[in-house]
Amino acid sequence: MFHGIDPRSPIPLYVQIAERVRLAIATGTLGSAAPLPSVRQLSAELRVNPATITQAYRDLEAQGFVEIRHGAGTFVRELAPGRRARERSQHAVALVRKLLAEARRSGVSLAELQRALETELGAKTT
């Protein structure tokens, strides 16, 4: 779930971590009441300061995605189906924006990008 966290990104690490958890909750990869890794465990795994993980978890709690139970851990909260769908939709928009930005940087035209998408989508449905 946390592969691809980039310490060189202009996006703060705690934001990257929180985004990954939000997506995992929205897609159902992390179900209701599922425990998240402990702050100590995740900070060691990602090789980041424990305060970074704490900030990500606090933000997720403030947004209603997780519940922090002091002494017990951090657990996924139940989300309404509509909220899950909105989160997935927001993630899809972010992916498209990222793809378009990368295409512009690479000099790929919109027509070329559209043909490539159609080719890939056609290959996936056959």
KOLMIPA-455455 format. One record per residue (C-alpha): residue in one letter; residue number from 1; y, z, x. Coordinates in pm, 1 decimal. Example, Ala and Ser with C-alpha at 12.3 -4.5 7.8 and 13.67 -1.06 7.14 Angstrom:
BEGIN
<pt drenkol="A" torba="1" north="-450.0" up="780.0" east="1230.0"/>
<pt drenkol="S" torba="2" north="-106.0" up="714.0" east="1367.0"/>
This chain:
BEGIN
<pt drenkol="M" torba="1" north="0.0" up="0.0" east="0.0"/>
<pt drenkol="F" torba="2" north="236.9" up="72.9" east="286.5"/>
<pt drenkol="H" torba="3" north="160.9" up="-223.1" east="512.2"/>
<pt drenkol="G" torba="4" north="466.6" up="-421.3" east="608.4"/>
<pt drenkol="I" torba="5" north="709.6" up="-129.4" east="622.9"/>
<pt drenkol="D" torba="6" north="965.2" up="-264.0" east="870.5"/>
<pt drenkol="P" torba="7" north="1169.0" up="-17.4" east="1077.2"/>
<pt drenkol="R" torba="8" north="1395.1" up="-306.4" east="1189.7"/>
<pt drenkol="S" torba="9" north="1484.3" up="-404.1" east="833.4"/>
<pt drenkol="P" torba="10" north="1837.3" up="-335.1" east="710.6"/>
<pt drenkol="I" torba="11" north="1669.5" up="-168.1" east="411.4"/>
<pt drenkol="P" torba="12" north="1623.3" up="203.0" east="489.5"/>
<pt drenkol="L" torba="13" north="1263.5" up="313.5" east="540.7"/>
<pt drenkol="Y" torba="14" north="1271.7" up="563.1" east="254.1"/>
<pt drenkol="V" torba="15" north="1380.9" up="282.1" east="19.2"/>
<pt drenkol="Q" torba="16" north="1099.6" up="54.8" east="141.9"/>
<pt drenkol="I" torba="17" north="846.3" up="332.5" east="90.6"/>
<pt drenkol="A" torba="18" north="975.9" up="416.9" east="-258.0"/>
<pt drenkol="E" torba="19" north="968.3" up="47.7" east="-356.0"/>
<pt drenkol="R" torba="20" north="602.1" up="22.2" east="-253.6"/>
<pt drenkol="V" torba="21" north="509.8" up="327.1" east="-458.5"/>
<pt drenkol="R" torba="22" north="708.4" up="202.9" east="-762.0"/>
<pt drenkol="L" torba="23" north="528.7" up="-131.8" east="-745.8"/>
<pt drenkol="A" torba="24" north="188.2" up="34.8" east="-712.1"/>
<pt drenkol="I" torba="25" north="264.4" up="244.6" east="-1020.2"/>
<pt drenkol="A" torba="26" north="398.8" up="-53.5" east="-1217.1"/>
<pt drenkol="T" torba="27" north="91.8" up="-264.5" east="-1141.7"/>
<pt drenkol="G" torba="28" north="-149.5" up="17.6" east="-1215.5"/>
<pt drenkol="T" torba="29" north="-274.6" up="41.7" east="-856.3"/>
<pt drenkol="L" torba="30" north="-167.6" up="404.9" east="-878.0"/>
<pt drenkol="G" torba="31" north="-263.2" up="550.3" east="-1212.5"/>
<pt drenkol="S" torba="32" north="-118.3" up="840.8" east="-1401.1"/>
<pt drenkol="A" torba="33" north="-171.7" up="1176.7" east="-1228.5"/>
<pt drenkol="A" torba="34" north="-287.3" up="1006.2" east="-906.1"/>
<pt drenkol="P" torba="35" north="-190.4" up="1208.6" east="-599.2"/>
<pt drenkol="L" torba="36" north="31.6" up="1050.8" east="-334.5"/>
<pt drenkol="P" torba="37" north="-37.9" up="1117.4" east="31.7"/>
<pt drenkol="S" torba="38" north="115.3" up="1439.5" east="157.8"/>
<pt drenkol="V" torba="39" north="448.5" up="1412.7" east="338.4"/>
<pt drenkol="R" torba="40" north="282.9" up="1513.6" east="664.1"/>
<pt drenkol="Q" torba="41" north="-6.0" up="1269.5" east="622.8"/>
<pt drenkol="L" torba="42" north="212.7" up="971.6" east="531.4"/>
<pt drenkol="S" torba="43" north="472.4" up="1041.2" east="799.6"/>
<pt drenkol="A" torba="44" north="194.6" up="1048.8" east="1061.4"/>
<pt drenkol="E" torba="45" north="36.6" up="730.8" east="923.0"/>
<pt drenkol="L" torba="46" north="366.6" up="539.9" east="917.5"/>
<pt drenkol="R" torba="47" north="501.4" up="710.4" east="1230.1"/>
<pt drenkol="V" torba="48" north="824.7" up="812.3" east="1062.1"/>
<pt drenkol="N" torba="49" north="1011.8" up="1137.6" east="1028.7"/>
<pt drenkol="P" torba="50" north="876.3" up="1358.9" east="747.7"/>
<pt drenkol="A" torba="51" north="1230.8" up="1373.6" east="605.5"/>
<pt drenkol="T" torba="52" north="1203.5" up="999.0" east="537.9"/>
<pt drenkol="I" torba="53" north="896.1" up="1052.2" east="319.4"/>
<pt drenkol="T" torba="54" north="1055.9" up="1352.0" east="150.6"/>
<pt drenkol="Q" torba="55" north="1361.5" up="1141.4" east="61.2"/>
<pt drenkol="A" torba="56" north="1142.5" up="862.0" east="-81.1"/>
<pt drenkol="Y" torba="57" north="945.2" up="1109.4" east="-291.4"/>
<pt drenkol="R" torba="58" north="1262.8" up="1282.2" east="-414.9"/>
<pt drenkol="D" torba="59" north="1410.9" up="947.9" east="-518.7"/>
<pt drenkol="L" torba="60" north="1089.7" up="858.6" east="-702.1"/>
<pt drenkol="E" torba="61" north="1098.2" up="1194.1" east="-878.5"/>
<pt drenkol="A" torba="62" north="1461.9" up="1144.0" east="-981.3"/>
<pt drenkol="Q" torba="63" north="1367.7" up="802.0" east="-1122.3"/>
<pt drenkol="G" torba="64" north="1080.8" up="953.6" east="-1322.4"/>
<pt drenkol="F" torba="65" north="794.0" up="790.3" east="-1133.6"/>
<pt drenkol="V" torba="66" north="640.7" up="1099.7" east="-975.9"/>
<pt drenkol="E" torba="67" north="629.0" up="1472.6" east="-1017.5"/>
<pt drenkol="I" torba="68" north="657.9" up="1698.0" east="-713.4"/>
<pt drenkol="R" torba="69" north="455.6" up="2016.6" east="-755.0"/>
<pt drenkol="H" torba="70" north="553.4" up="2248.3" east="-474.2"/>
<pt drenkol="G" torba="71" north="246.2" up="2367.2" east="-291.8"/>
<pt drenkol="A" torba="72" north="21.4" up="2119.2" east="-473.7"/>
<pt drenkol="G" torba="73" north="158.8" up="1776.3" east="-385.7"/>
<pt drenkol="T" torba="74" north="323.0" up="1473.6" east="-542.7"/>
<pt drenkol="F" torba="75" north="162.4" up="1305.8" east="-842.3"/>
<pt drenkol="V" torba="76" north="223.5" up="988.4" east="-1042.7"/>
<pt drenkol="R" torba="77" north="379.1" up="1036.7" east="-1384.9"/>
<pt drenkol="E" torba="78" north="267.7" up="847.2" east="-1692.5"/>
<pt drenkol="L" torba="79" north="496.5" up="549.2" east="-1754.2"/>
<pt drenkol="A" torba="80" north="553.5" up="376.8" east="-2083.3"/>
<pt drenkol="P" torba="81" north="401.7" up="25.3" east="-2089.5"/>
<pt drenkol="G" torba="82" north="746.8" up="-126.7" east="-2138.9"/>
<pt drenkol="R" torba="83" north="874.6" up="42.4" east="-1826.9"/>
<pt drenkol="R" torba="84" north="579.3" up="-84.7" east="-1625.7"/>
<pt drenkol="A" torba="85" north="654.5" up="-438.6" east="-1745.1"/>
<pt drenkol="R" torba="86" north="1023.8" up="-404.4" east="-1655.2"/>
<pt drenkol="E" torba="87" north="934.3" up="-283.2" east="-1306.0"/>
<pt drenkol="R" torba="88" north="698.6" up="-577.4" east="-1252.3"/>
<pt drenkol="S" torba="89" north="964.4" up="-817.2" east="-1380.7"/>
<pt drenkol="Q" torba="90" north="1226.6" up="-671.0" east="-1146.7"/>
<pt drenkol="H" torba="91" north="984.1" up="-705.7" east="-858.3"/>
<pt drenkol="A" torba="92" north="920.2" up="-1070.6" east="-948.9"/>
<pt drenkol="V" torba="93" north="1294.5" up="-1140.4" east="-944.2"/>
<pt drenkol="A" torba="94" north="1324.3" up="-974.1" east="-604.0"/>
<pt drenkol="L" torba="95" north="1037.9" up="-1186.1" east="-470.2"/>
<pt drenkol="V" torba="96" north="1202.7" up="-1506.4" east="-595.4"/>
<pt drenkol="R" torba="97" north="1535.4" up="-1408.9" east="-439.4"/>
<pt drenkol="K" torba="98" north="1362.5" up="-1338.9" east="-109.2"/>
<pt drenkol="L" torba="99" north="1179.3" up="-1672.5" east="-123.4"/>
<pt drenkol="L" torba="100" north="1500.0" up="-1862.2" east="-199.9"/>
<pt drenkol="A" torba="101" north="1687.8" up="-1689.4" east="81.7"/>
<pt drenkol="E" torba="102" north="1409.5" up="-1769.6" east="328.9"/>
<pt drenkol="A" torba="103" north="1398.7" up="-2131.2" east="208.3"/>
<pt drenkol="R" torba="104" north="1775.9" up="-2164.8" east="261.6"/>
<pt drenkol="R" torba="105" north="1748.5" up="-2018.3" east="611.9"/>
<pt drenkol="S" torba="106" north="1464.8" up="-2258.0" east="690.5"/>
<pt drenkol="G" torba="107" north="1645.0" up="-2563.1" east="553.9"/>
<pt drenkol="V" torba="108" north="1391.3" up="-2618.7" east="276.1"/>
<pt drenkol="S" torba="109" north="1551.8" up="-2790.1" east="-22.1"/>
<pt drenkol="L" torba="110" north="1510.8" up="-2667.4" east="-376.3"/>
<pt drenkol="A" torba="111" north="1315.7" up="-2985.5" east="-461.7"/>
<pt drenkol="E" torba="112" north="1076.3" up="-2926.7" east="-169.6"/>
<pt drenkol="L" torba="113" north="1031.9" up="-2567.8" east="-270.4"/>
<pt drenkol="Q" torba="114" north="966.4" up="-2664.4" east="-631.2"/>
<pt drenkol="R" torba="115" north="702.3" up="-2921.5" east="-526.4"/>
<pt drenkol="A" torba="116" north="534.0" up="-2664.1" east="-304.9"/>
<pt drenkol="L" torba="117" north="528.4" up="-2411.1" east="-589.4"/>
<pt drenkol="E" torba="118" north="385.5" up="-2666.9" east="-829.8"/>
<pt drenkol="T" torba="119" north="120.8" up="-2763.1" east="-577.1"/>
<pt drenkol="E" torba="120" north="23.3" up="-2402.0" east="-518.0"/>
<pt drenkol="L" torba="121" north="22.2" up="-2316.3" east="-886.0"/>
<pt drenkol="G" torba="122" north="-187.0" up="-2623.8" east="-960.8"/>
<pt drenkol="A" torba="123" north="-431.0" up="-2531.6" east="-685.5"/>
<pt drenkol="K" torba="124" north="-469.0" up="-2180.2" east="-829.1"/>
<pt drenkol="T" torba="125" north="-543.8" up="-2294.3" east="-1185.1"/>
<pt drenkol="T" torba="126" north="-808.6" up="-2553.1" east="-1102.7"/>
